Amino acid sequence: IVGEAKTGYFEQMGGRIPAGRIARLADIAPAYLYLMQNEFMTGETVHIDGGQRLV
């Protein structure tokens, strides 16, 4: 996906999830840091999807 088609695609996808937008790096980074800093956590899946799994 390139150019304007790419922008339109992401806007369309963002409108389909409860958060109303796609994830930004600022949304993902805290979860990544949490997983990397906790030595006792193993094999966990964290869904950072703006509520898409609820739809």
ABEGO torsion letter per residue (X at the ends): XBEAAAAAAAAAAAAABAAGBBBBAAAAAAAAAAAAABAABBGBBBBBAGGAAAX
